[in-house]
Amino acid sequence: QQHPEPDPSLRPGALGAILGVWMTIPNVNYGVLRPSHAHLMVLGFCSMMIFGVAYHILPRFSGNQLFSDKMADWNLYLSNAGLIGMVVSFAHITAPAMGILLLISSVVEALGCFCFAFNMFKTLPKKGL
């Protein structure tokens, strides 16, 4: 199945790298940028890369079809929506509503990760590869 973009990890990885370079500029308050940078790199780049590679390789290695393409789509959409909400809330954490946005975004991100875990659990054979 073709997803909306070739590799969903590239944009967050590039944004995280730009933010990381920006944090090295003198007189930039990197304390508020650090959580956004870290989440862009870990959840946006690393996790999305792991999801993509796992969805491509593990069904082939196990000889099974992916349990649910729709669940893989939900993994992509929920994880990205959660990431965007988290990055925005971290960048503006002193605003009153950002704590609620951070909580909601974290739950949405976790739901995306659970979609991946459940999909892999149902795809892979019970005795391992």
C-alpha positions in Angstrom: 0.0 0.0 0.0 1.3 3.4 -0.9 1.3 6.0 1.9 0.7 9.7 1.4 4.5 10.5 1.3 7.5 8.3 0.5 9.0 8.4 4.0 7.2 10.0 6.9 10.4 10.1 8.9 12.2 12.6 6.6 10.3 15.8 7.4 10.5 15.5 11.2 14.1 14.4 11.0 15.0 17.5 8.9 13.0 19.8 11.2 14.7 18.2 14.2 18.1 18.7 12.7 17.4 22.4 11.8 16.1 22.9 15.4 19.3 21.3 16.7 21.5 23.7 14.7 19.3 26.6 15.8 19.9 25.7 19.4 23.6 26.2 19.0 23.3 29.8 18.1 24.4 32.1 21.0 21.6 33.8 23.0 19.0 31.3 21.9 16.9 30.0 24.8 17.4 26.3 23.9 15.8 25.1 27.2 12.3 25.4 25.7 13.5 24.0 22.4 15.2 20.9 23.7 12.0 18.8 24.2 10.7 19.7 20.8 14.1 18.8 19.2 14.3 15.5 21.1 10.8 14.4 20.2 11.2 15.4 16.5 14.3 13.3 16.4 13.2 10.3 18.5 9.5 10.0 17.7 9.5 11.8 14.4 12.6 10.3 12.8 13.7 7.2 14.7 10.2 5.8 15.5 8.8 6.5 12.0 11.9 4.9 10.5 11.5 1.8 12.7 7.8 1.6 11.9 8.4 1.8 8.2 11.2 -0.8 8.1 9.3 -3.1 10.4 6.2 -2.9 8.2 8.3 -3.7 5.1 10.6 -6.4 6.4 8.9 -8.3 9.3 5.9 -9.6 7.3 8.3 -10.8 4.5 10.7 -12.5 7.0 7.8 -14.2 8.8 6.1 -15.3 5.6 2.8 -13.7 6.8 0.8 -10.8 5.4 0.5 -7.7 7.4 -2.5 -8.1 9.7 -4.1 -4.7 8.9 -3.1 -2.1 6.3 -5.7 0.2 7.9 -4.1 -0.1 11.3 -0.8 0.7 9.7 -2.4 3.9 8.3 -3.8 4.7 11.8 -0.3 4.2 13.2 1.0 6.8 10.8 -1.7 9.3 11.3 -2.0 9.1 15.0 1.7 9.1 15.6 2.2 12.2 13.4 -0.7 14.0 14.9 0.5 13.3 18.4 4.0 14.4 17.5 2.8 17.7 16.0 0.8 18.4 19.1 3.7 17.6 21.4 6.2 19.7 19.5 3.8 22.7 19.5 3.0 22.3 23.2 6.7 22.0 24.2 7.6 25.1 22.3 4.8 27.1 24.0 4.7 25.2 27.3 4.2 28.4 29.4 0.8 29.1 27.8 -2.1 27.9 30.0 -3.7 25.5 27.5 -0.4 23.8 26.5 -0.4 21.3 29.4 -3.8 19.9 28.2 -2.5 19.8 24.6 0.6 18.0 25.7 -1.5 15.4 27.6 -3.9 14.8 24.6 -1.0 14.7 22.2 0.8 12.2 24.3 -2.2 9.9 24.4 -2.7 10.2 20.7 1.0 9.3 20.1 0.7 6.3 22.5 -2.4 5.1 20.6 -0.4 5.3 17.3 2.3 3.2 18.9 -0.2 0.7 20.2 -1.6 0.3 16.7 1.9 -0.6 15.5 2.5 -3.1 18.4 -0.9 -4.8 18.0 -0.5 -5.0 14.2 3.0 -6.6 14.6 1.7 -8.9 17.3 -1.1 -10.2 15.0 1.3 -10.4 12.0 4.2 -12.2 13.4 4.1 -16.0 14.2 3.7 -16.8 17.8 6.9 -18.9 17.9 9.1 -16.1 16.6 11.0 -15.6 13.3 
